[in-house]
Amino acid sequence: MDFDTVLQIQIDGYPKRMKSFLVGREEGRYLILKIPAVLDNPAEIFAENKELTVRYVYQGSVFGFKTAVELTVINKFNVVFVKFPGKIEDHNLRAHKRFDCSLPARLEVITRHLNRQLRFKGIIGDISKGGCRATISMQELEWVKEPLKIQSVIQIYLALPGVEGELFLQGAVRSMVQDENGLALGVQFVDLSGKSQTQLNKFLADRRG
């Protein structure tokens, strides 16, 4: 989510959705959102700990997350500080049925700002024709200074049971959820080669029985 991204906000206890913008952030701590100046009693509407849902469109996909108010600054600024989201969901991600699995994989993420590849060992936890969930352990992430981003390009190399050779999949990171065990990435496949698509389809067909 970039600065000046148009946001739709739904706050607990207020009947209407509001238009807002991202005007500041500190990674892992908070986001700063612009409050509509026309609101009556904004300090009450955006009271501390009020829960809100934020949605926005980026490159044709709809994203959303839940958060809560930490601080409201009215007068000249009209902004609200909210908790940094622990989970951002892509509402277009689940177009295909996914199958649970646990497959070791090599992951290469192309960073948006430094244009270099970060290499990890990971586990594919579910997979479909359209995407997968890849988990990276905290040990793998310890040396990474630049945080991974939504929309980063990711390349995945793995062996599928019953499929000859190593499968290469490429996609975009659509969601991220981090806990004490590691970072789970929701990946949407893009630009798969004919061979990769055929291998993936065979694996999925075999699982359907």
N, C-alpha and C positions, 0 to 999 in steps of 0.2 A: 504494500500500500504506500503510494507516494504522497508527498505533501500536495495539498489542494485537491486531493481525490474527493469527489462528491460522495457523501455518506448519507444513508437513510437511518435515522435513529428512532427506536421505539423504547421509551422509558417506562418503567413500572409505575402504574397509577395515572399515566397521562394518555388520553384516548387517541391522539393523532401522532402520526410519524412526522419527524422533523428533518429538514435538510441541514447538513452540517459539513465541515471540512476538517481534515487533519492539518493542524498548524504547528505541531511539535511532538517530540517523543524522546524518551531515553530508553534504549533497548533493555528489555527485561524488567523495567520499573513502571513506566506510565506512558500514556498517550495524552496529547492535549488537543481537544476538539473545540471548534468555534460554536458558540451558542447563538441561535437566531435572536437578533436584537428586538424583535417584535413581541417576544414572550412576556406575559404578565407573571410576576413572581418567579423569575428563573431560579433564584436561590432556593426556593421551596421545591420546585419541580426537580432540580438537580441537587437535592440534599445529599449529604454524605451517606454512603453505603447504598444509595438507590441503584437497583439493577437496571441495566439497559442492554438492548440488542442492537448491534451495528451491522449494516449490510452495505455492500458496495460492488460495483462492476469493474472488472479489470480484464482487458483483452478478451472480452466476450464471455467471461465466466463470472458468475455471481458468488461472492464470498460473504461469510458472516461469522460473527463471534459474539459471545456474551461477556460482559464486564460489569464493573460497579464504579460509582463516583467516589473519588478520594478527596477532591477539593474543587470548589467553584469560585471563580474570580469574576465578579461583575464589574460595575462602573465602566471604566474606559476599555477594558479588555474583553469582557463577555466570553470567557473560555472556561472549560471544565477539564480537570485532570481526572483520568480514569485509569484503572489498573491495566497494565500491559496484558494482552490476551495470552492465555496459555494454550489456546486451541483456536485455529482459524479453519473453517470448513468451506470446501468448494461444493456448492449445492448442485453442480452439474457432474459430479464425479462418479455417481453410481448408476451409470447408464446400462451397465452389464452386470450379470450375476457373478459374484466372486466365490472362489473356492479356497477354503483354508488349506494352508500348507506350512512347511517350515524348511525352507531351502537356503543353504549358504550361498552368498553372492558377493561379487566384487562390484563396488559402486564408485563411479567417478562423477563428481558434481562440478560443473563449469560455473564459476562465480560470476556474478553480474558486473562487479566493479573492477576486480583485478584481472578478469579474463584468464584465469588459470584453473587447473583441475585439482580438486581435492579428492584423494583416494581413500576409501574405507572398505573394511569388511563388514558385511551386514547379513541380515536374515530377511527373506521374503516371507511375510506372514499370511498373505492372501493374494490371489491373482485372478484376473479376468481378461477378456479380450481387450478391454479398454484401459486397464490400469492395475496397480498393485499397491500393497503396503510394505514398505521397506523400513526395517528398524536398525539403527546404528547404536552400539553400546556407548556408555559414557566414557569408557576407556579409549575408544576410538576417537572420541571428540575432544579429549583433553588438550591436544596440541593445536587445535584449530582456533585461531584468533578471530577470523572473520565469520560471523554467524551466517548460517545458511538462510536463504531467502525463498519466499513464495515466488514461483515462476522460474526458479533456477532450472537449467537444463541438467538432466541426470542420465547417465548411461549405466546400464545394468548388464552384468555378465553372470550367467548361471547355467548349471546343468539341470535339465528336467528329466525326471525318471521316465524311462521308456522312449526318450527322444535322443537321437544320436547327435553328438557334438555339443559345443558350447553355444548357448543361445544369447544373442545380443539384442537388448531392448533399449530404446531411447524414449524419454518422456520429459514432462515438466512437473515440478513439485507444486502440488495444488493445496496441500494442507500440512501442518506440522503440529505434533503434540509431544511435549517433553515432560518426563518425570525422572525419578531418581535412577531408573534403570537405563534410560537412553532416550533417543529421539526417533519417533515414528513419523515417516513421511508418506503422505498420500500422493501417488504418482499417476499421472494420466499419460498413457502412451501416445507418442506422435511419430510420424514418419517411419513406421516399421517397414523393413524390407519385405519382399514377398516370401523369402525363405524364413525369416523370423516369424512372420504371421502364420505361415503354414505349420511351423514347429509348435508354436503356441496353441494353435487351434487343435492340433493332434493331441497335445497334452490335456487340454480341457475336455475334448470329446471322450478321451479314455476315462476321465474322472466322472463323467456323467453316466458311464456304463452303457 
